[in-house]
């Protein structure tokens, strides 16, 4: 009888101890949610976070507070997210950089581990890129640009930095086309694009929302888009695959993540809320206006994308000998 009484007391104690966590999970959310954006205000990531945050506030009945934590190719924001309590009140709008590229790029010096530190919630959106050149470059097609690069030895391309989609995409182009073009990394897309416009560099793979206004103003030329199918918004722009780079595809993708130990019911509630937001007509219209393609799906879909992209970019980074250390 004494052993039975002790066992019953232990079970009761465990139930009492566990109940606050269960209640917290059931009542989630009951306070504001912090959404970390690993980039400065004003860029595509920040605009997407604030647009989505407004709709999620309505869905979840709590404020979404966007917190910009830029630096070190998303590592600053990723570190802050990884060390936060796993209670659903700290989330991060991560991209392929922090989740799929950095582990291969930093060769062991990374301060976080995407697989061990994060739990994917949902793939939010993707943004394609366009291969552009300054008007002085005598090429109006990708084939002409490749021929020009092969016949001239002192060519350059700009990127927002080592390991950025613009850098990796151009290295993939160089590898596929068998050309050698000097990489000129910048601290961000804006100064890189400005030097492209002014003719200081020859080419740049730039995100559609950032590059198309300059193309439409006639300040740079667009030769191809980085998706496998033509854009409905820009149907006259050929894909790079069509132009001779077989299966060429690169896009900046955004995935919402939480600290790894975040309870599944919270993750599922957030997943449902984001999917509902992405189906909203006003949100979709605004994303289309920004040339951002909404995604959605399950947490498992988001994890599959991370796994697939991690393999793809590690292979390229190793083959090209790219490192940020």
C-alpha positions as CSV (number, residue, x, y, z in Angstrom):
1,X,0.0,0.0,0.0
2,X,2.9,2.3,0.8
3,X,4.4,1.7,-2.7
4,X,1.0,2.4,-4.3
5,X,0.7,5.6,-2.4
6,X,4.2,6.8,-3.4
7,X,3.5,6.0,-7.1
8,X,0.2,7.8,-7.0
9,X,1.9,10.8,-5.4
10,X,4.6,10.8,-8.1
11,X,1.9,10.6,-10.9
12,X,0.0,13.5,-9.3
13,X,3.2,15.6,-9.0
14,X,4.1,15.0,-12.6
15,X,0.6,15.9,-13.7
16,X,0.7,19.2,-11.7
17,X,4.2,20.0,-13.1
18,X,3.2,19.3,-16.7
19,X,-0.2,21.1,-16.6
20,X,1.1,24.7,-17.0
21,X,3.0,23.8,-20.2
22,X,-0.1,22.0,-21.5
23,X,-2.2,25.0,-20.7
24,X,0.3,27.4,-22.2
25,X,0.3,25.4,-25.4
26,X,-3.5,25.1,-25.5
27,X,-4.0,28.9,-24.9
28,X,-1.4,29.9,-27.4
29,X,-1.0,32.7,-28.3
30,X,-1.9,34.8,-25.3
31,X,0.8,37.6,-25.8
32,X,2.6,39.3,-28.7
33,X,4.8,37.2,-31.0
34,X,8.3,38.3,-32.0
35,X,9.2,37.7,-35.7
36,X,12.9,38.0,-36.3
37,X,14.0,39.3,-39.7
38,X,17.7,38.7,-40.3
39,X,18.0,41.8,-42.6
40,X,17.7,45.5,-42.2
41,X,14.4,47.4,-42.6
42,X,13.2,48.2,-46.2
43,X,14.4,45.1,-48.1
44,X,12.3,42.3,-49.6
45,X,12.5,40.2,-46.4
46,X,11.4,43.1,-44.2
47,X,8.5,44.0,-46.5
48,X,7.3,40.4,-46.7
49,X,7.5,40.0,-42.9
50,X,5.5,43.1,-42.2
51,X,2.9,42.2,-44.8
52,X,2.5,38.7,-43.5
53,X,2.7,39.9,-39.9
54,X,-0.3,42.2,-40.3
55,X,-2.5,39.3,-41.6
56,X,-1.2,36.9,-38.9
57,X,-2.1,39.4,-36.2
58,X,-5.6,39.2,-37.4
59,X,-5.6,35.4,-37.7
60,X,-4.0,34.8,-34.3
61,X,-5.6,37.7,-32.4
62,X,-2.2,38.9,-31.1
63,X,0.3,41.5,-32.3
64,X,3.2,40.3,-34.5
65,X,6.3,42.4,-33.6
66,X,8.9,42.5,-36.4
67,X,12.4,42.7,-35.1
68,X,15.3,43.3,-37.5
69,X,18.5,41.5,-36.6
70,X,20.8,41.8,-39.6
71,X,24.3,40.6,-39.9
72,X,26.7,37.7,-40.9
73,X,24.5,36.3,-43.7
74,X,21.5,35.8,-41.3
75,X,23.7,34.2,-38.6
76,X,22.9,37.0,-36.1
77,X,19.2,36.6,-36.4
78,X,19.5,32.8,-36.5
79,X,21.5,32.7,-33.3
80,X,18.9,34.9,-31.5
81,X,16.2,32.6,-32.6
82,X,18.0,29.4,-31.7
83,X,18.6,30.6,-28.2
84,X,15.1,31.9,-27.6
85,X,12.6,29.9,-25.5
86,X,10.8,27.2,-27.5
87,X,7.3,28.5,-26.7
88,X,6.1,29.9,-30.0
89,X,6.7,33.5,-29.1
90,X,9.9,33.9,-31.1
91,X,9.9,33.0,-34.8
92,X,12.2,33.8,-37.7
93,X,11.7,34.5,-41.3
94,X,14.6,32.5,-42.6
95,X,15.9,32.0,-46.2
96,X,18.0,29.5,-48.0
97,X,21.1,31.4,-46.7
98,X,20.7,30.5,-43.0
99,X,19.0,27.1,-43.6
100,X,20.7,25.6,-46.6
101,X,23.8,27.5,-47.6
102,X,25.6,28.6,-44.4
103,X,26.4,25.1,-43.1
104,X,28.4,24.4,-46.2
105,X,29.8,27.9,-46.6
106,X,31.2,28.4,-43.1
107,X,32.9,25.0,-42.8
108,X,32.4,24.5,-39.1
109,X,32.5,28.1,-37.7
110,X,28.8,28.5,-37.7
111,X,27.3,29.4,-34.3
112,X,24.0,27.5,-34.9
113,X,22.9,24.3,-36.5
114,X,19.8,24.5,-38.7
115,X,18.9,20.8,-38.2
116,X,19.4,20.8,-34.4
117,X,18.2,24.3,-33.6
118,X,15.2,25.0,-35.8
119,X,11.8,23.5,-36.4
120,X,10.3,24.5,-39.9
121,X,6.7,25.8,-39.8
122,X,5.9,26.6,-43.4
123,X,7.5,27.5,-46.7
124,X,6.1,31.0,-47.1
125,X,7.2,32.3,-50.5
126,X,9.8,32.3,-53.3
127,X,11.4,35.1,-55.3
128,X,13.0,34.5,-58.7
129,X,16.1,36.3,-60.0
130,X,17.0,37.8,-63.4
131,X,20.4,37.8,-65.1
132,X,21.1,41.4,-65.9
133,X,23.9,43.3,-67.6
134,X,24.7,47.0,-67.9
135,X,23.8,48.7,-71.2
136,X,27.5,48.9,-72.3
137,X,27.7,45.1,-72.5
138,X,27.1,44.1,-76.2
139,X,24.7,41.2,-75.4
140,X,20.9,41.0,-75.7
141,X,20.6,37.2,-75.1
142,X,22.2,34.8,-72.7
143,X,23.9,33.1,-75.6
144,X,25.4,36.4,-76.7
145,X,26.6,37.1,-73.1
146,X,28.2,33.7,-72.8
147,X,30.0,34.3,-76.1
148,X,31.1,37.7,-75.0
149,X,32.5,36.4,-71.7
150,X,34.4,33.7,-73.5
151,X,36.0,36.2,-75.8
152,X,36.9,38.8,-73.2
153,X,39.1,38.0,-70.2
154,X,38.5,40.9,-67.9
155,X,34.8,40.7,-67.0
156,X,33.1,41.1,-63.7
157,X,29.9,40.3,-62.0
158,X,28.5,41.8,-58.8
159,X,26.6,40.1,-55.9
160,X,25.2,41.2,-52.5
161,X,27.9,39.1,-50.8
162,X,29.6,35.7,-50.6
163,X,27.0,32.9,-50.4
164,X,24.1,35.1,-51.5
165,X,21.7,33.7,-54.2
166,X,23.3,36.2,-56.6
167,X,26.7,34.8,-56.0
168,X,25.7,31.1,-56.1
169,X,23.6,31.5,-59.1
170,X,26.4,33.2,-61.1
171,X,28.8,30.5,-60.0
172,X,26.3,27.9,-61.3
173,X,26.1,29.8,-64.6
174,X,29.9,29.9,-64.8
175,X,30.2,26.2,-64.1
176,X,27.5,25.2,-66.6
177,X,28.7,27.6,-69.4
178,X,32.4,27.0,-68.9
179,X,33.3,30.7,-68.5
180,X,35.5,32.6,-66.1
181,X,34.1,35.9,-64.7
182,X,35.5,37.7,-61.7
183,X,33.2,37.9,-58.6
184,X,32.9,41.3,-57.0
185,X,31.1,40.9,-53.7
186,X,29.3,43.9,-52.1
187,X,27.8,44.5,-48.7
188,X,24.2,44.2,-49.8
189,X,22.2,44.3,-53.0
190,X,21.7,48.0,-53.3
191,X,25.3,49.1,-53.8
192,X,26.0,46.1,-56.1
193,X,23.0,47.1,-58.3
194,X,24.1,50.7,-58.3
195,X,27.5,49.8,-59.6
196,X,25.9,47.6,-62.3
197,X,23.7,50.5,-63.4
198,X,26.7,52.9,-63.5
199,X,28.7,50.4,-65.6
200,X,31.4,49.6,-62.9
201,X,30.6,45.8,-63.3
202,X,29.3,43.9,-66.2
203,X,26.6,41.5,-64.9
204,X,24.5,40.6,-61.9
205,X,21.9,38.0,-61.0
206,X,19.4,40.2,-59.1
207,X,16.1,39.4,-57.4
208,X,13.1,40.4,-59.7
209,X,11.5,42.9,-57.3
210,X,14.9,44.8,-57.0
211,X,16.0,44.5,-60.6
212,X,12.9,44.9,-62.7
213,X,12.3,48.6,-62.0
214,X,15.8,49.3,-63.4
215,X,15.1,47.1,-66.4
216,X,11.8,48.8,-67.1
217,X,13.5,52.2,-66.9
218,X,16.1,51.1,-69.5
219,X,19.0,51.4,-67.1
220,X,20.0,47.7,-67.3
221,X,19.1,44.8,-69.6
222,X,17.5,41.5,-68.5
223,X,18.6,38.4,-70.4
224,X,16.9,35.6,-68.5
225,X,14.9,34.6,-65.5
226,X,16.1,31.9,-63.0
227,X,12.9,29.8,-62.9
228,X,12.2,26.6,-64.9
229,X,9.0,28.1,-66.4
230,X,8.4,31.6,-67.8
231,X,7.0,34.2,-65.5
232,X,3.3,35.0,-66.0
233,X,4.2,38.6,-65.1
234,X,7.1,38.8,-67.6
235,X,6.2,36.2,-70.3
236,X,8.6,37.7,-72.9
237,X,11.6,37.0,-70.7
238,X,13.1,33.6,-71.5
239,X,14.2,31.2,-68.7
240,X,17.9,30.6,-68.4
241,X,17.2,26.9,-69.0
242,X,15.5,27.8,-72.4
243,X,18.6,29.8,-73.2
244,X,20.9,26.9,-73.0
245,X,21.6,26.3,-69.3
246,X,19.8,23.0,-68.8
247,X,17.8,22.7,-65.6
248,X,19.1,26.0,-64.3
249,X,17.0,27.1,-61.4
250,X,17.6,29.3,-58.4
251,X,15.2,31.3,-56.2
252,X,15.3,33.0,-52.9
253,X,12.9,31.1,-50.6
254,X,11.5,32.1,-47.3
255,X,10.6,29.6,-44.5
256,X,9.1,30.4,-41.1
257,X,11.0,28.6,-38.4
258,X,10.8,28.3,-34.6
259,X,13.3,27.0,-32.0
260,X,13.6,23.2,-32.2
261,X,11.7,22.2,-29.1
262,X,8.6,24.2,-29.9
263,X,5.5,22.0,-29.3
264,X,4.0,20.4,-32.4
265,X,0.5,21.8,-31.7
266,X,1.9,25.3,-31.7
267,X,3.8,24.7,-34.9
268,X,0.6,23.3,-36.5
269,X,-1.5,26.3,-35.3
270,X,1.1,28.7,-36.9
271,X,1.2,26.6,-40.0
272,X,-2.6,26.8,-40.4
273,X,-2.6,30.6,-39.8
274,X,0.1,31.2,-42.4
275,X,-1.6,29.0,-45.0
276,X,-4.8,30.9,-44.4
277,X,-3.0,34.3,-44.7
278,X,-1.4,33.2,-48.0
279,X,-4.8,32.4,-49.5
280,X,-6.1,35.8,-48.7
281,X,-6.9,37.7,-52.0
282,X,-5.4,41.0,-50.8
283,X,-2.2,39.3,-49.7
284,X,-1.8,37.4,-52.9
285,X,-2.4,40.6,-55.0
286,X,0.2,42.5,-53.0
287,X,2.8,39.6,-53.3
288,X,2.1,39.5,-57.1
289,X,2.7,43.2,-57.3
290,X,6.1,42.6,-55.5
291,X,6.9,39.6,-57.8
292,X,6.9,37.3,-54.8
293,X,5.4,33.8,-55.4
294,X,3.3,32.6,-52.4
295,X,3.9,29.0,-51.3
296,X,2.4,27.3,-48.3
297,X,2.1,23.6,-47.3
298,X,2.9,21.5,-44.3
299,X,5.9,21.6,-42.0
300,X,7.1,18.4,-43.7
301,X,7.0,20.2,-47.1
302,X,9.2,23.0,-45.6
303,X,11.7,20.5,-44.3
304,X,11.8,18.6,-47.6
305,X,12.7,21.9,-49.4
306,X,15.5,22.6,-46.8
307,X,16.9,19.1,-47.3
308,X,16.8,19.3,-51.1
309,X,18.4,22.8,-51.3
310,X,21.0,21.9,-48.7
311,X,22.3,19.0,-50.9
312,X,22.1,21.2,-54.1
313,X,24.1,24.1,-52.7
314,X,26.7,22.1,-50.8
315,X,27.5,20.3,-54.0
316,X,28.1,23.6,-55.8
317,X,30.0,25.2,-52.9
318,X,32.3,22.3,-52.6
319,X,32.8,22.0,-56.4
320,X,33.6,25.7,-56.7
321,X,35.7,25.9,-53.6
322,X,33.6,28.7,-52.1
323,X,34.2,29.6,-48.5
324,X,33.3,32.5,-46.2
325,X,35.9,31.6,-43.4
